């Protein structure tokens, strides 16, 4: 199932013509877009040569305005809860158990993470993020939900080499709306190292903004990739990737790939019966 009409997947949002047509349809968004473009241009100049430093500055700016909006969508607590619930329901629907050991890349302010922490056994959740500002908000989320006894690990990182983490430890690695904000070299770095920390039979789920046309980005913040590009990157590092069709049935604007070691069953059917998460009662949301 595609997210909207097929033409949506071939749109190049970086082209001037598309921006002009969008502005005519949504004039109320022109001024906020121009403000964001100006801010991003300044931050790219200030942190030129390092996408991670640039996007860390973007997150600091966004978090100062609204921690919930900083991790995706408008500043609505209901939307924040709904997107987190969707991620949680999907993984539980694919057999996530309390004994799993999860690494969440780009954990943000624990939009989904607090649910995983509550569900998993103590010490079984490890969240990393490039933004110290959003991790401070994550700690506030832990306190708000009273999850201190679950002993989660929350760690800021400068890259996605994962070199401080143990070999073959994590049974589930999860990155929601991370690669949608990452250039290809950052994704390549993650895929080059995630196999080392992934346990036998484990899997790495990540979402991405999908295009069937020209790959492009908008403002250096939102990146659109063809599925085969990311599949090839995974294969380059000895991993296999599978497009998750059942995720497409959910009201979410991004697509999902599942990466695993070649010998592993991506669904681990003996332990994780795969079944689509229910889409009922979940409001349509953007990433």
C-alpha positions in Angstrom: 0.0 0.0 0.0 1.5 3.3 -1.0 1.3 6.5 1.1 -1.1 8.5 -1.1 -1.0 8.6 -4.9 1.9 7.2 -6.8 2.8 10.7 -8.0 3.6 11.7 -4.4 6.5 9.3 -4.4 8.1 10.9 -7.5 7.9 14.5 -6.3 11.2 16.4 -6.0 10.6 18.7 -3.1 13.8 20.5 -3.7 12.8 22.0 -7.0 11.8 25.6 -7.2 8.7 24.8 -9.2 7.4 22.5 -6.5 8.1 25.0 -3.8 6.2 27.7 -5.6 3.2 25.5 -6.2 3.3 24.4 -2.5 3.4 28.1 -1.4 0.4 28.9 -3.5 -1.6 26.1 -1.9 -0.3 26.9 1.6 0.4 30.6 1.9 0.3 30.5 5.7 3.4 28.3 5.6 5.6 30.6 3.6 6.9 32.8 6.4 7.7 29.9 8.8 9.5 28.2 5.9 11.6 31.3 5.1 12.5 31.7 8.8 13.6 28.1 8.9 15.5 28.4 5.7 17.3 31.4 7.0 18.2 29.7 10.3 19.3 26.5 8.6 21.5 28.5 6.2 23.2 30.2 9.1 23.7 26.9 11.0 25.1 25.1 7.9 27.6 27.9 7.5 28.5 27.8 11.1 29.0 24.0 11.2 30.1 23.5 7.6 31.7 20.1 7.0 29.8 18.3 9.7 26.2 17.3 9.2 26.0 15.9 12.8 27.2 19.2 14.3 24.7 21.1 12.0 21.8 18.9 12.9 22.7 19.0 16.6 22.3 22.8 16.4 19.0 22.4 14.6 17.8 20.1 17.4 18.9 22.6 20.1 17.0 25.3 18.4 13.9 23.2 17.9 14.0 21.8 21.4 14.2 25.2 22.9 10.8 26.0 21.2 9.1 22.7 21.8 10.7 19.4 22.7 7.7 17.5 21.3 7.7 19.3 18.0 11.5 18.8 17.8 11.1 15.1 17.4 8.6 15.4 14.6 5.2 16.9 13.9 3.5 20.0 15.4 3.6 20.9 19.1 0.8 18.6 20.0 1.0 16.2 23.0 -1.7 14.0 21.4 0.3 13.6 18.2 3.5 12.9 20.2 1.7 10.1 22.1 0.1 8.7 18.9 3.3 8.4 17.0 5.0 6.8 20.0 2.2 4.4 20.4 2.3 3.4 16.7 6.0 2.5 17.0 5.4 0.5 20.1 2.4 -1.4 18.8 4.3 -2.3 15.6 7.3 -3.9 17.4 5.1 -5.7 19.9 3.0 -6.9 17.0 6.2 -8.3 15.5 7.0 -10.2 18.7 8.9 -7.8 20.9 9.2 -9.4 24.4 10.2 -7.9 27.7 13.5 -9.9 27.6 14.7 -8.3 24.4 17.6 -5.9 24.6 16.9 -2.8 22.6 19.1 -0.1 21.2 17.2 3.0 20.0 19.2 5.2 17.7 17.9 8.8 17.9 15.8 8.2 20.9 14.8 11.9 21.2 12.7 12.7 24.2 11.5 9.1 24.4 8.4 9.6 22.3 8.2 5.8 21.9 11.1 5.0 24.2 9.2 5.5 27.5 6.8 2.8 26.4 9.7 0.4 25.5 11.4 1.2 28.8 8.2 0.4 30.7 7.7 -2.9 28.8 11.3 -4.2 28.8 13.1 -5.7 31.7 15.2 -3.3 33.8 18.4 -2.4 32.0 17.3 -3.7 28.6 16.8 -0.3 26.9 19.7 1.8 25.6 18.9 5.1 23.9 21.4 7.3 22.0 21.1 10.7 20.4 23.3 13.4 18.9 21.4 16.1 20.8 22.3 16.6 24.5 19.3 19.1 24.7 16.8 16.4 23.7 18.3 13.9 26.1 17.7 16.3 28.9 14.0 16.3 27.9 14.2 12.5 27.7 15.2 12.4 31.4 12.2 14.6 32.2 10.0 12.0 30.4 11.5 9.2 32.5 10.6 11.2 35.7 7.1 12.1 34.4 6.3 8.4 33.9 8.1 7.1 37.0 10.5 4.8 35.1 13.7 5.3 37.1 13.6 1.7 38.5 13.8 0.4 34.9 17.4 1.7 34.7 17.5 2.8 31.1 20.8 4.0 29.5 20.7 7.4 27.8 23.9 8.5 26.1 24.8 11.4 23.8 26.9 10.5 20.7 29.0 12.3 18.1 28.6 9.7 15.4 27.0 6.4 14.6 30.0 4.1 14.9 28.6 2.5 18.0 32.1 1.7 19.1 31.4 1.9 22.9 28.7 -0.7 22.7 29.2 -4.5 23.1 29.4 -7.1 20.3 26.3 -9.1 19.4 24.3 -7.7 22.3 21.1 -6.0 21.0 18.3 -8.2 19.8 16.4 -5.2 18.5 17.8 -2.0 17.1 15.3 0.8 16.2 15.7 4.1 14.5 12.5 6.1 13.8 12.7 9.3 11.7 16.5 9.3 11.9 17.6 8.4 8.4 15.0 10.8 7.1 17.3 13.5 8.4 20.6 11.9 7.4 22.8 12.2 4.3 24.0 9.0 2.8 27.4 9.0 4.5 25.8 9.1 7.9 23.5 6.2 7.0 26.5 4.3 5.5 28.4 4.8 8.8 25.6 3.4 10.8 25.1 0.3 8.6 28.8 -0.3 8.6 28.8 -0.8 12.4 25.3 -1.9 13.4 25.9 -5.5 12.4 28.6 -5.8 15.0 26.3 -4.9 17.9 23.3 -6.8 16.5 22.8 -10.2 18.2 22.3 -13.3 16.0 18.6 -13.5 15.0 18.2 -9.8 15.8 17.0 -7.1 13.5 17.4 -3.4 12.9 14.2 -1.5 11.9 14.5 2.0 10.5 12.2 4.4 8.8 13.0 6.7 5.9 11.5 9.2 3.5 10.9 7.2 0.3 11.0 8.5 -3.2 10.6 6.7 -6.5 12.1 9.6 -8.4 15.3 11.6 -8.0 16.8 11.4 -4.5 17.0 14.8 -2.9 16.9 16.8 0.3 15.1 19.9 1.6 17.1 22.5 3.6 19.7 19.8 4.5 17.1 18.5 7.0 14.8 16.1 5.1 16.4 13.5 2.9 14.5 11.3 0.3 15.9 8.0 -0.8 15.0 5.2 -3.2 14.5 1.9 -1.4 17.1 0.2 -3.5 19.7 2.7 -2.5 19.4 1.8 1.2 19.1 -1.9 0.4 22.4 -1.7 -1.5 24.1 0.2 1.4 23.0 -2.6 3.7 24.3 -5.3 1.4 27.6 -3.4 1.1 28.1 -4.2 4.8 27.0 -7.8 4.6 23.4 -7.2 5.8 20.1 -8.0 4.1 17.3 -5.5 4.0 13.5 -6.2 3.6 10.8 -3.6 2.9 8.2 -3.8 5.5 4.9 -3.7 3.6 2.7 -3.9 6.7 4.1 -0.7 8.0 2.7 1.0 4.9 -0.8 0.1 6.1 -0.3 2.5 9.0 -1.1 6.2 8.9 2.5 7.4 8.8 4.4 9.3 6.1 7.6 7.3 6.1 8.5 3.8 4.9 10.3 1.1 6.9 13.2 -1.3 6.2 14.2 -4.2 8.4 17.9 -5.1 8.3 19.4 -8.3 9.6 22.4 -10.7 9.3 22.0 -12.9 6.2 21.7 -16.1 8.2 18.9 -14.7 10.4 15.2 -14.8 9.7 14.3 -11.1 9.8 11.0 -11.9 11.6 12.5 -14.6 13.9 9.3 -16.6 13.3 10.1 -19.2 16.0 10.0 -16.4 18.6 8.4 -13.5 17.0 5.2 -14.2 15.0 4.9 -11.4 12.6 1.5 -9.7 12.4 0.5 -6.2 11.3 -0.1 -3.7 14.0 -3.7 -2.6 14.2 -4.2 0.8 12.6 -7.6 1.4 14.3 -7.9 4.3 16.6 -4.6 5.8 15.5 -4.9 9.3 14.1 -3.2 10.1 10.8 0.1 11.7 11.7 3.3 12.9 10.0 6.7 11.7 11.0 
